[in-house]
């Protein structure tokens, strides 16, 4: 079998961080964050303020188009989508470019979280 992952971890938080870093690197995404339905950050990559990015993304995905100001985005385009992982709502937020093939990323998140 061809092993695609370069970094591994048995710790779910670390594994999610590796996943988001790989997604960001592979698709010219400036920053990406994953949060749960309460807005708690589960993992992020490329952002010094993951809590602000995740909160803005969650609110945007829920319909508040004014949630992401330039203080959070730095003027970059913000993309936010709700996903379902094991029946739970989660939110993926990215800056600069959207996460392509989000369903594949959602499946990887589900595998990591078990």
PAZAPA-4460 file (N, C-alpha, C; in steps of 0.05 Angstrom, whole numbers, plus 32768, in hexadecimal, padded with zeros to 4 digits):
% residues 114
    n_x    n_y    n_z   ca_x   ca_y   ca_z    c_x    c_y    c_z   seq   type   mol
   8011   7FE8   8000   8000   8000   8000   8012   8019   8000     1      X     A
   800A   802C   7FF1   8019   8046   7FEF   8011   8057   8007     2      X     A
   8024   805D   8018   801E   806E   8030   8021   808B   8028     3      X     A
   800A   809A   802A   800A   80B6   8023   8012   80C8   803A     4      X     A
   800D   80C0   8052   8013   80D1   8069   8030   80D2   806F     5      X     A
   803B   80E9   8074   8057   80EC   807B   805A   80EF   8099     6      X     A
   8046   80F8   80A7   8046   80FB   80C4   8030   80EB   80D0     7      X     A
   8035   80DF   80E6   8021   80CF   80F3   8020   80D6   8111     8      X     A
   8009   80D1   811D   8006   80D4   813A   7FEF   80C4   8144     9      X     A
   7FF2   80B8   815B   7FDC   80AA   8168   7FCA   80BE   8177    10      X     A
   7FD4   80D6   817C   7FC4   80EA   818A   7FB2   80F8   8176    11      X     A
   7F97   80F7   817A   7F85   8103   8167   7F89   8121   8161    12      X     A
   7F90   8130   8175   7F94   814D   8170   7FAC   8152   815E    13      X     A
   7FC2   8143   8163   7FDA   8146   8153   7FD4   813B   8137    14      X     A
   7FC6   8125   8134   7FC0   811A   811A   7FAE   812D   810A    15      X     A
   7F9B   813A   8117   7F8A   814E   8109   7F9B   8165   8100    16      X     A
   7FAE   816E   8110   7FC0   8183   8108   7FD1   817C   80F0    17      X     A
   7FDB   8163   80EF   7FEA   815A   80D8   7FD9   815A   80BF    18      X     A
   7FC0   8150   80C2   7FAE   814F   80AB   7FA9   816B   80A0    19      X     A
   7FA2   817E   80B2   7F9C   8199   80A9   7FB5   81A7   809D    20      X     A
   7FCC   81A1   80A8   7FE5   81AC   809C   7FEA   81A1   8080    21      X     A
   7FE5   8188   807C   7FE8   817C   8062   7FD4   8187   804E    22      X     A
   7FBB   818B   8057   7FA7   8197   8045   7FAF   81B3   803D    23      X     A
   7FB8   81C2   8051   7FBF   81DE   804B   7FD7   81DF   8038    24      X     A
   7FEB   81CF   803D   8003   81CF   802C   7FFC   81C7   800F    25      X     A
   7FEB   81B3   800D   7FE5   81A8   7FF3   7FD2   81B9   7FE2    26      X     A
   7FC6   81CD   7FEE   7FB2   81DC   7FDF   7FB4   81FB   7FE2    27      X     A
   7FCC   8204   7FE9   7FD1   8221   7FEB   7FBD   822F   7FFE    28      X     A
   7FB7   8222   8013   7FA5   822D   8028   7FB7   823B   803C    29      X     A
   7FB1   8254   8042   7FC2   8263   8055   7FBE   825A   8072    30      X     A
   7FA6   8253   8079   7FA0   824A   8094   7F86   8239   8094    31      X     A
   7F85   8226   80A6   7F6D   8216   80A8   7F68   820E   80C5    32      X     A
   7F4E   820D   80CC   7F47   8205   80E8   7F2F   81F3   80E7    33      X     A
   7F2E   81E1   80FB   7F17   81CF   80FE   7F0D   81D3   811A    34      X     A
   7EF2   81D8   811C   7EE6   81DA   8137   7ECD   81CA   8139    35      X     A
   7EC4   81C5   8151   7EAC   81B6   8156   7E94   81C8   8156    36      X     A
   7E7D   81BD   815D   7E64   81CD   815C   7E63   81E4   8171    37      X     A
   7E73   81E1   8186   7E75   81F7   819A   7E89   820C   8192    38      X     A
   7E99   8207   817E   7EAD   821A   8176   7EC8   8214   8182    39      X     A
   7ECB   81FD   8190   7EE5   81F6   819B   7EF7   81EC   8185    40      X     A
   7F0F   81F7   8184   7F22   81F0   816F   7F2D   81D4   8175    41      X     A
   7F2B   81C3   8160   7F36   81A8   8162   7F52   81A6   8156    42      X     A
   7F57   81B6   8142   7F71   81B6   8135   7F72   81CE   8122    43      X     A
   7F8B   81D6   811C   7F8F   81EC   8109   7FAA   81EA   80FC    44      X     A
   7FAE   81FA   80E7   7FC9   81FB   80DA   7FCB   8217   80CD    45      X     A
   7FE2   8223   80D1   7FE8   823C   80C3   7FDC   8255   80CF    46      X     A
   7FD0   8253   80E6   7FC4   826B   80F2   7FCE   826F   810F    47      X     A
   7FD6   8288   8115   7FDE   828D   8131   7FC5   8291   8143    48      X     A
   7FAD   8294   8137   7F95   8298   8147   7F7F   8285   813E    49      X     A
   7F83   826B   8144   7F6F   8257   813A   7F54   825B   8146    50      X     A
   7F52   8264   815F   7F38   8268   816B   7F28   827D   815C    51      X     A
   7F34   8293   8154   7F26   82A8   8145   7F1E   829E   812A    52      X     A
   7F30   8290   811C   7F2A   8286   8101   7F13   8272   8103    53      X     A
   7F14   825F   8116   7EFF   824B   8119   7EE5   8258   8120    54      X     A
   7EE5   826B   8132   7ECB   8278   8139   7EBF   8287   8122    55      X     A
   7ED0   8295   8113   7EC6   82A4   80FB   7EBB   8290   80E6    56      X     A
   7EC8   827A   80E3   7EBF   8266   80CF   7EA5   8259   80D8    57      X     A
   7EA3   8252   80F1   7E8B   8246   80FB   7E73   8258   80F7    58      X     A
   7E76   8272   80FF   7E60   8285   80FC   7E5A   828A   80DE    59      X     A
   7E6E   828B   80CD   7E69   828E   80B0   7E5A   8276   80A5    60      X     A
   7E62   825E   80AD   7E55   8246   80A3   7E38   8245   80AD    61      X     A
   7E32   8251   80C4   7E17   8252   80CF   7E07   8269   80C3    62      X     A
   7E13   8279   80B1   7E04   828E   80A3   7E0A   82AA   80AA    63      X     A
   7E1D   82AF   80BC   7E25   82CB   80C3   7E3C   82D3   80B1    64      X     A
   7E35   82E0   809B   7E49   82E8   8087   7E5B   82FF   8090    65      X     A
   7E54   830C   80A6   7E65   8321   80B1   7E78   8318   80C7    66      X     A
   7E79   82FE   80CC   7E88   82F4   80E3   7EA6   82F6   80DE    67      X     A
   7EAF   82F6   80C5   7ECC   82F6   80BF   7ED5   8311   80B5    68      X     A
   7EDF   8321   80C7   7EEA   833B   80C0   7F07   8338   80B8    69      X     A
   7F12   834E   80AE   7F2E   834E   80A6   7F41   834A   80BE    70      X     A
   7F38   834F   80D6   7F49   834A   80ED   7F4E   832C   80F1    71      X     A
   7F3B   831C   80E7   7F3F   82FF   80E8   7F4C   82F4   80CF    72      X     A
   7F43   82FE   80B8   7F4C   82F3   809E   7F64   8300   8092    73      X     A
   7F6B   8318   809C   7F81   8327   8090   7F7C   832E   8073    74      X     A
   7F62   832F   806C   7F5B   8336   8051   7F59   831E   803E    75      X     A
   7F61   8306   8047   7F5F   82EE   8036   7F43   82E4   8035    76      X     A
   7F3D   82D5   8020   7F22   82C8   801E   7F1F   82B3   8034    77      X     A
   7F08   82B2   8040   7F01   829E   8054   7EED   828B   8049    78      X     A
   7EF2   8271   804D   7EE0   825C   8044   7ED9   824C   805C    79      X     A
   7EBF   8247   8060   7EB6   8238   8077   7EA0   8224   806F    80      X     A
   7EA2   820C   8079   7E8E   81F7   8073   7E89   81E7   808C    81      X     A
   7E70   81DF   808F   7E69   81CD   80A4   7E6C   81B0   8099    82      X     A
   7E76   819E   80AA   7E78   8182   80A2   7E6C   8172   80B9    83      X     A
   7E65   8159   80B3   7E5B   8146   80C7   7E70   8131   80CB    84      X     A
   7E78   812C   80E4   7E8C   8118   80EA   7E80   8107   8101    85      X     A
   7E7A   80EE   80FB   7E6E   80DC   810F   7E55   80E9   811B    86      X     A
   7E45   80F6   810A   7E2C   8102   8113   7E2F   811D   8121    87      X     A
   7E47   8126   8124   7E4C   8140   8131   7E52   8156   811C    88      X     A
   7E48   816E   8121   7E4E   8184   8110   7E6A   818F   8116    89      X     A
   7E79   8194   8101   7E93   81A0   8104   7E96   81B4   80ED    90      X     A
   7EA9   81C6   80F0   7EAC   81DC   80DD   7EC9   81DE   80D4    91      X     A
   7ECD   81DE   80BA   7EE8   81E1   80AE   7EE9   81FD   80A3    92      X     A
   7EFD   820C   80AB   7F00   8228   80A2   7F1C   822B   8096    93      X     A
   7F1E   8237   807E   7F38   823B   8072   7F3A   8258   8068    94      X     A
   7F53   8261   8066   7F59   827B   805B   7F69   8278   8042    95      X     A
   7F63   8289   802E   7F72   8289   8015   7F68   8277   8000    96      X     A
   7F5E   8260   8007   7F53   824D   7FF3   7F41   823A   8002    97      X     A
   7F2E   822E   7FF4   7F1C   821B   8001   7F2A   8200   8003    98      X     A
   7F20   81F0   8016   7F2A   81D4   8019   7F1D   81C4   8003    99      X     A
   7F2C   81BB   7FEF   7F1F   81AB   7FD9   7F19   818F   7FE3   100      X     A
   7F05   8183   7FD6   7EFE   8167   7FDD   7EFA   8164   7FFB   101      X     A
   7EEA   8176   8005   7EE5   8177   8022   7EDB   815D   802D   102      X     A
   7ECC   814E   801D   7EC2   8134   8027   7ED9   8121   802D   103      X     A
   7EEF   8122   801F   7F06   8112   8025   7F13   811A   803F   104      X     A
   7F15   8134   8044   7F20   813E   805D   7F0D   8136   8074   105      X     A
   7EF3   8138   8070   7EE0   8130   8085   7EE3   8112   808C   106      X     A
   7EE7   8102   8078   7EEC   80E5   807D   7F05   80E0   808D   107      X     A
   7F1A   80EF   8086   7F33   80ED   8095   7F30   80F6   80B2   108      X     A
   7F21   810B   80B6   7F1C   8114   80D1   7F0C   80FF   80E1   109      X     A
   7EF9   80F3   80D4   7EE9   80DE   80E1   7EFB   80C6   80E8   110      X     A
   7F0D   80BE   80D6   7F20   80A8   80DD   7F31   80AF   80F5   111      X     A
   7F3B   80C8   80F6   7F4C   80D0   810C   7F3D   80D1   8126   112      X     A
   7F25   80DB   8126   7F16   80DE   813F   7F08   80C4   8147   113      X     A
   7F08   80B0   8134   7EFD   8096   813B   7EE0   8097   813F   114      X     A
***
